[in-house]
């Protein structure tokens, strides 16, 4: 598969990811309309976003500038092997 080059397509892809997150969150809250579920869901989303930021931006820019990510599995291999 080729890398995306079009800024327009990249933005559309990002918006589609956001749409998936919104629809999935809305469905979870519709199935379990409770304030505890909403708080746990918000914490899970926040934690996942922070991990993603850590896995790619923090490692690449602050810890190991030679690390270039290719996905989360690549990051896990990086952690296990050391590089």
LINZIJO-V401619 format. One record per residue. N is the residue number from 1. PSI is psi as a letter, one per 30 degrees, with the letter a starting at -180 (* if undefined). D_FIRST is the distance of its C-alpha to the first C-alpha in whole Angstrom. Layout:
n:N psi:PSI d_first:D_FIRST
n:N psi:PSI d_first:D_FIRST
//
This chain:
n:1 psi:k d_first:0
n:2 psi:l d_first:4
n:3 psi:k d_first:7
n:4 psi:k d_first:9
n:5 psi:f d_first:12
n:6 psi:j d_first:14
n:7 psi:e d_first:17
n:8 psi:e d_first:18
n:9 psi:e d_first:15
n:10 psi:e d_first:15
n:11 psi:e d_first:18
n:12 psi:e d_first:18
n:13 psi:e d_first:15
n:14 psi:e d_first:18
n:15 psi:e d_first:21
n:16 psi:e d_first:19
n:17 psi:e d_first:19
n:18 psi:e d_first:23
n:19 psi:e d_first:24
n:20 psi:e d_first:22
n:21 psi:e d_first:24
n:22 psi:e d_first:27
n:23 psi:e d_first:27
n:24 psi:e d_first:27
n:25 psi:e d_first:30
n:26 psi:e d_first:32
n:27 psi:e d_first:32
n:28 psi:e d_first:33
n:29 psi:f d_first:36
n:30 psi:e d_first:37
n:31 psi:e d_first:37
n:32 psi:i d_first:39
n:33 psi:i d_first:41
n:34 psi:k d_first:42
n:35 psi:e d_first:42
n:36 psi:e d_first:41
n:37 psi:e d_first:38
n:38 psi:e d_first:37
n:39 psi:e d_first:38
n:40 psi:e d_first:36
n:41 psi:e d_first:33
n:42 psi:e d_first:33
n:43 psi:e d_first:34
n:44 psi:e d_first:31
n:45 psi:e d_first:28
n:46 psi:e d_first:30
n:47 psi:e d_first:30
n:48 psi:e d_first:26
n:49 psi:e d_first:25
n:50 psi:e d_first:28
n:51 psi:e d_first:26
n:52 psi:e d_first:22
n:53 psi:e d_first:24
n:54 psi:e d_first:26
n:55 psi:e d_first:23
n:56 psi:e d_first:21
n:57 psi:e d_first:23
n:58 psi:e d_first:27
n:59 psi:e d_first:25
n:60 psi:e d_first:24
n:61 psi:f d_first:26
n:62 psi:f d_first:30
n:63 psi:e d_first:29
n:64 psi:j d_first:27
n:65 psi:f d_first:26
n:66 psi:f d_first:24
n:67 psi:k d_first:22
n:68 psi:j d_first:18
n:69 psi:l d_first:16
n:70 psi:g d_first:13
n:71 psi:l d_first:14
n:72 psi:e d_first:17
n:73 psi:e d_first:17
n:74 psi:e d_first:17
n:75 psi:e d_first:20
n:76 psi:e d_first:22
n:77 psi:e d_first:21
n:78 psi:e d_first:23
n:79 psi:e d_first:26
n:80 psi:e d_first:27
n:81 psi:f d_first:26
n:82 psi:f d_first:27
n:83 psi:* d_first:24
//
